[in-house]
Amino acid sequence: MPAQFTALDWGVVGAYVALLALAGWLATRRQRNAEDYFLAGHRVPVWLVAISVLSTTQSAATFLGAPDYSYRGDYTYLTSYGGALLGAFLAGRILVPRLYALGATTCYELLSARYDVRAMRAAGGMYLVGRVFASGARLYLAAIAVSMILFTDIAPGSVILASLALVALGLAFTFIGGLNAIIWSDLVQVILYTGAALIVLWLLWTGIPASSSEIVHALAAPPAGASKLRFVDLSLDLSHSFSLLATSTGIVLLFFASTGLDQDTTQRLLACKDSRAGERALYASVLASVPVVLLFMAIGSLLYIFYDRPDLMGRSAAVAASGEFHGEKITIFLHYILTHVPPGIRGLVAVGVLAAAAINSELISMASVLVEDFYRPWSERRRPRAASHYVLAGRIGQLVMALALLAMSVLCYYWQHYTAAPLLAFVLGVMSFAYSGLLGVYFTALFTRRGSTRSVLWALATGFAAIALQQAFVVDTLGLPAFFKSLAFPFQLCLGTAIAFATCAAGKQAPRSAIEAA
């Protein structure tokens, strides 16, 4: 059974909340208009944007999922960051300069210049749908962890209350300070959750009564299965999510989309003083992600020794590999936190979970799309508005999006229990629903003269449908070939993007536009 939180643990959590509050308050002092609110006035230094992007891309799924992956498997997930760097390079060289040339607030304004405002709004709408799905699922995953840490149960009421607490926490610090507050709080969060991981790594290392060479040998040659120190998967099997083939194809597409077409990340890049600074921040964030992910995967390797190698521990295995809590499957990392981390440090690790689970970045990015791509054009057709009006609109937009994420988190609780779907796999692959259509549309807009507003709308729809039709329950229900449901999500994304691109390019040839000239 998990240990109850002590006063010391609660004190650590309270100090974290106070620190975030201070960062948010300090960030409000230079906020004058919507550009300050949504883009921090283009005054954010490269190193800070890189850390903020790192914080955005490392979620509760990474905090809990990366240790679980290396505990059960190997280090091939780390190979995906080769594809991530290539995807980031393409986005930095091809997309970011065009967004700066347009003076864009959101990445979807490019489609307004290339086609028209309806195409822009359709892409922004697809992003909002995809972000609500992905962030709502990540919020639910984090809420399970928070519920278990703070309430020692995962009853529906506790999970919903944990979701509400996480939403309120993210909303409070975003509501006042805008992007500037988020970027500075991201710095605090990265320091805290990497610090918590380092402490857990040290606790595990000192708690294993074996030498370093014995640990390495046990990982390299486990009693059953392949080496747990394998870094490269050369398999051509399309069911492998992190093979070299997947990394060089679908993972590149995934990171091109997540860094260039996902407003959650792009908004930070546009906060730099110019496109070259944004490009450097993007590369730095990907490179900095590698040691962070490696840290969490090293924890997973030591958890394998701690739980599954009683010959090295001098005792019987402490817990079954699946690990259960009130009948609910949990990650092995969370099991260790709840049962073996001492008071005070347990509070710090809980802060690490809270930091990784922060949704403030999602709120500000979704609000910027909602206001800049939808509300502002509609409002200004009626009458001019003061700059402060759009700051208020952004705050209202955040509240609307926060409620949407909370609703999705609650839905995921019942959805997962009904379907028994593995939530970690869902969280990793769910953005393919939105990314496939966006990739097809942007590839058409950037590399061809073809496409139209109508074909953009159809491409977004067919990209979403292509991913949906590859889900196992859809394949089984419709009697489709079983090949589709066996595809790993990188290859599903490749197929969906190809279909969306063909659909968008089928539109009539578009005239030369402002974006092509830029």
N, C-alpha and C positions, 0 to 999 in steps of 0.2 A: 504493500500500500504506500502511496506517496506520503511524504511528510508534510505536516501542516506548515504554512508560512509562519515564521517567527516575526517579532517586532522588528528585528534587524533587517529581515528580508523586505518587509513593507517599507522600512525607512529608505532602503536602496531604491525601490520602485518610486517612492515619493520624490527622492532627489532627482531621479531621471525626469519625471514630469516637470519639476521646477526648472531644471536646466533647459528643457525644450521651451518652456514658457518664456524664459529669459531670452533665448535665441529669437523666438518669434517677436517679442516686444522690441528688441533692438533693431530688428529688420524693418519695422514700420516707420522709422524716422525719416527715410528718404522717399517715401511713397507719395507721388503726386498725381498720377494718372493711370490709365489702363496699361500703358506700356511699362510703367514701373511695376504694376501689379502682376502682369502676365509674363514680362520678359526681364524684370529687374533692371530696366533702363539700359540694357546692354553693357552693364558695368561689372559683370562677374568675372574674376580672373580665371584663366584656363585651368589651373590646378584644382580650383574649387568646383568648377563645372564637371571636371573629370570625376571627382569624388562623388558628386551628386548623381551623375549618370551611373556610377558603380552602385550607389545605394539603391537607385531605382531598379536596376536589373537584378539585384540580389534580394529576393523576397523570402518569405517564410518557407516557400518551397525549397529554396537553396539551403536555408538554415537547417531544415529538418530532412530534406530530400537527399542532399549530397552525401551526408554521412551514411544514410540508409543505403544509397546506391553502392558505395564502396564496401560497406559491410556485407552486402549480399553478392556483390560482383567484383569489379576491378576499377581501373582508372581510365577506362576508355571515354568516359564522359568528358574528361579533361581535354581530349583531342578535339572536341567540338569547338574549342576556342581558337583553333587554327581557322576554321570556317568563319568564326565570329570576327576575327581580325580581317579576313578578306571581305566579308560583308560590310564591315565598318569602313574599310578603305574605299569600296565602291560608293557607299553612301556619302562619305566625306568628299570624294572627288567629283561625283556626278550631281548629287542632289543638294547638299548644303550650300554651295555657291549660288545656285539658282534661287534658293529661298531667300538668301541675303540680297540678291539682286532685285528681287521683287519687294523687299521690305516686308516680308510676310511675318505674321504673328503665329499662324498655324501652317503646317506643311501642306494642308489641303487647298490653300489659296493658289498654289501652282496650277491646279486644274481649272480655276476660274480664269486665269490668263490663257491657258491652253484651249479650253473649251468654253464654258460659261459657268455662271454661279450655281446652276442646278447640279452640274457635275461635282463642283466643290462641295456642296451640301450633301450630296449622296455619299461621297467619300468620307466626309466628316461623320455622317450618320452611321456608316459601316464601322468606323473606328469606335464610336460610342457604344454600339451594340457589342462589338468584340471586347472592348475594355470592361464593360459591365459584366460580361460572362467571365472573363479571365480574372479580373480583380475581385469579383464577388466570390469566385471559387477559392482564390488565395486568401481572402478574408475568412472564409469558412474554415480553411485549414489552420490558419492562425488562431481562430476562435477556439477550435478544439484544444490546441496547445495551451492557450491562455486559461480556458476553463479548467483544464486538468491541473495547471500550476496554481491558480488562484482559488478555485473552488473544490478541487480534488474530486470532481465528478464531470461527466459529460452528458448530463440530463439535458433535454431540449431547452428548458428554461435557462440553464447555466450557459449553454453554447450561444443562445440568442443574446443573453446579457453580455457575454464576452464580445460578441460581434458589435453590439451597441456601444460598448466601452471603447473598442478600437476605432469605430467610426467617429465617436465623439472626440477622441484624442486627436485623430487626424484632422478633423474639421476645425477644432479649436485653434490649432497652430497655423492652419492654412487660411482661415477666415479673415484673420487680422492682417497678416504680413504678406500674403501673396507668395510669388515665386521666390523672392529674396529670403523670406522666412523659411521656406522649405529647403532651399539650398544650404543654408546654415544649419538647420536641424538635421539635414542629411549627413553633414560632417560629424555632428555629435553621434548620430546613429551608427555610422560606419565604425567610428572609434569604439563604441560600446559593444557592438555585436562581434567585431573581430577580437576585441579584448576578452569578451566572455568565452569565445572559442579557444583562444590561447590558454585561458585558465583551465578549461575542460581538458584540453590536450595534455597539459602538464599533470592534472589529476590522474588521468588515465595512464600516462607514461610512468608516473611514480607508483601507481597502484598495481602494475604488472610485475611480478617477481621473476622477470626474465631479462636476459641481456639483449642489447640492440641486435646483435647478430642472430640470436635465436628468434627474435620477433620477425626480422627480415626473412629468415629461412622459412618460418612458418607461413608467411604470406606468399612467398614465392612457390612453395610446394605444399599446399594444403592436402589433407588426407584424401579429399575427393574434389574433383573439378580442376579447372585450369588455374594458372597462377593468378593471384589476386593483385599482383603488381603489373599486370599487362596494361600498357598505355595505348596501343594501336590495335584496332580490330580490322583485319584485312579481308574479312568475309564479304562476299558479294550477295549475301542473303538480304533481301529487301525488308525483312522483319527486324533487322538490327538498327536501332535508332541512332547509334553513335559509331558506326563503322566509318572507315576512311571514305568509302563511297558516299555515305550519308552526309558526312562532314563537308565534302567538296561539292555537294549539290544542294540538298534541302536545307542544311544548316546555314549555308551561305545566304540562301534566300530568306531564311528566318531572321537572321541578324541584319540583313539589308533592310528588311521591313521594320524590325524592332528599333533600329537606330535612325532610319530615315523617314519611315511612313507612320510611325507611332508617335503621336503628339506628346506622349508622356516623356519620351527621350528627346525628341526634336526640340521641344520647348526649351530645354536646358542649353542645347547647342546654340539656339538663337539668342540666348542671354549673353553670349560673348560679344566682344566689341566688333568683330568682323568674321568673315567666313573662314579665314585661315586659322584664327584662334579656335573657332568651333570645331574645325577639322582636327586640330591637335588635341583638343579635349576629348574628342571621340576616340582617337587611337589610344590615348593614355588610359581612358576608362577600361577599354578591353584588356590592355596589357596588365593593368592593376587587378583585374578580376581573376587572373590566373593564380596568383599566390593565395588569394582569398578562398577560391574554390578548392585549391590544393589543401589548404588548412582544414576545411571541413571534411574533405575526403580522407585525410590522414586520421581524423577522429574516427571515421567509420572503420578504418583498418584496425585501429586499436580496440574498437568495440568488438570486432570479430575475435581478437585475441582474448579480450576480457570475458566474453560470454560463451564463445564456441570452442575455445581451446583449454579445457580443464587440465590437460597435461602440462601446460605452461603456467596455469594459475594455481595449481596445487589444490584444486577443489572441483566439485561438480559444476556444470554449466549453471549460471545464475538464472537464466530465463530462456524460454523457447525462442527460436529465431523470429517467429511472427510477433510475439509480445502482445498481450491483450490486457485491456483495462475495462472492466465491466462489460466484457464481450465485444469491445470495440478494438479493432486493429490500430496500433500506433507505431510510430517509428522507434527504432531501437535507441536513437539518440535521446528522444524525449523520455524513454523509460529510464535511461541512465540518469538524466537530470533529476527526475522525480524520486529516485531511490538511492542515489549514491553521492549527490552533491551536498556538502554541508551548509548549514544556515549562513546567511550573509552572502556567500558565493552563489547559493541557489537564487537569491534575490537578484544578483548581478546577471546570472544566466537568464532569468526571467526577463530582465530588462533587454538582454540581447534578443530574445524572442519578440518582445514588443517592438524593438527597433527594426528588426527584419520584417515585421508584419505591418509597419507603418503604411497607411494608404494616402497620406497627404499629397504625394506626388500625383497619384491618379486623380485626386479631386481637382487639383489646379489645372491639370492638362485637359480633363474633360470639360471643366468650366470654361476654359479658353476657347475650345472648339464650339461649345454651345453658344457662347456670347459672340465671338468674332465671326464665326461662319454662319450663324443662324440669326441671333437676335439683333446684332448691330446693323446688318443690311436692312432688315425689316424695319427697325426703329428709325433709321435715318431717312428712309423713304417718306416717313410721315413728318418728322421735324427734327432739326438739329438738337443734339443733347450735349450737356456739359461732360467733360472728361470724367468727373467724379461719378456720373450716372453709371458708366460702364464698370467702374470698380464695384459699385453696389450690385450691379447685375451679375458680376462675376461671383460675388459672395452668395447671392441667391442661387446661381447655377451650381455652386458647390453643394449647397444644401440639397438641391434636387438630386444631384448625382450621388450624394451620400445616402440618401433614402433608397435610391436604386440599388446601390451596392449592398445595403443592409437587407433589402428584399431578396436579392440574389443569394446572399449568404444563407438566409433562412430557407430559401427554396432548395439550396444545395444540401442542407441537412436532411430533408425528407427525400430529395432526389437520390442521394447516395444510398440511403437506407433502403429505398425501393429497388434500385437497380444493382446495388452492391458494386458499383463502379469504383475502381481505384482512383482516389482523388488526386494523388500526385501525378499520375499519368495524364489525367484530365487537365490539370493545371499547366503542365508542360506543353501539351499539344493544342489547347483550346483556341489559342490566338490564330491558328491556321484557318479557322472559320472566316475571320476578317482579312487576314493577310493575303490569302490566295487571290481574292478579287482585287485588293489594292495593288498587289504586285503586278497583276496582269494589266491593270489600267495604267499604272505609272510606267511600266516598260513600253507600252504603246505610246504614251505621251512623250517620253524622253528619247526614244530611239526610232520612232517612225513619224510619218506625216499623216498617219491614218487615225481613225476614231472619230466619234461624235458623242454628243451628250447622251443620245439614246443608247449607243453601244457601250458607253461607260456604265449606264444603269444596268444593262443586261449583263455586263461582265462582272459587276459586283455581285449580282444575284446568282449567276452561274458558278462563280468561284465559291460562294458560300454553299451552294447546293452540291458542288462536286466534293467538298470535304464531308458534308453531311451524309452523302451516299456511300462514303467509305467507312462509316462507323459500323461496328459489328452488329448492333441491334437493327440498324436499317437494312444491312445486307441480308440478315436472317429473315427479317419481316418481308422484304420484297423478293426474296429468292434470288438475289444477285450472285454472281460468281464469288466464291469464297476467297479468291485471290485478293480482292479489294480490302477486305477486313484484315488480311495478314500484313498489309503494308505498314511499315513504321511511319510515324508522323512526318519525318522529313520527306519521304517519298510521296506521301499523300499531298504535301504542300507542293511538290514539283508538279504532280498531275493536275491539281487544282489551279495552279498558276498558269500552266500551259493552256488549259481550257479557257480560263478568263482572258488570257492574252489573245487567243484566237477569236474569241467573241468580241473583244473591244476593237481589234484590228479589222474586223469585218465591216465596221462602220465606214461611211464615206470619207474620202480624203479631206483632212482638215486644212484650212489655210494657214500660212505662216503666221506665227503669233508673237506676242511680246516676249514670252518665255524663251522661244527659240532664238530670238534676237539677243537676249541676255546671255 
